[in-house]
Amino acid sequence: MKLTGTIKMWEKKKGFGFIGNGARKDIFVEGWDVLDSSNLRPGTKVEFEIEASPKGLRARKVSVIRSNNNNNHRQSSPPKFYGPMG
């Protein structure tokens, strides 16, 4: 199951950070679990899976949520059919 959250802290040189997930505890994420870590900075919205580790929850398969993709998806949707009465 995919979850969403926001990058709360990212240490580019060290290659790790934390994802804020609402009122729950922050989730640890390592650089190699991110598809494109060059775009990560605090406030970046991400989608991810979680896994239990000895130190707590850890994010896996992290990808940046791009707002442009949502707009393109809406534009490519087929028009609604309202029937002969409009």
Secondary structure, 3 states (H helix, E strand, C coil): CCEEEEEEEEECCCCEEEEECCCCCCEEEEHHHECCHHHCCCCCEEEEEEEEECCEEEEEEEEECCHHHHHHHHHHCCCCCCCCCC
